[in-house]
């Protein structure tokens, strides 16, 4: 996987207004849905890239990609 140059995404004013009108619970539900979607997408990509991997290997790679390696390093330290 090749890293992309750092980009800062800026939300436009109309979307900011839509999100401001949401309750905290609604915003949290939106964030959870986005996270779940990203996790599922990454899981499908990993399975397509490595069909021979076990569920544990696939799950570990998904965690690694979603966390930017931070959680993965903690898990590796814990396993030692």
Long-range contacts (C-beta under 8 A, 24 or more apart in sequence): 1-65, 38-66, 39-66, 42-66
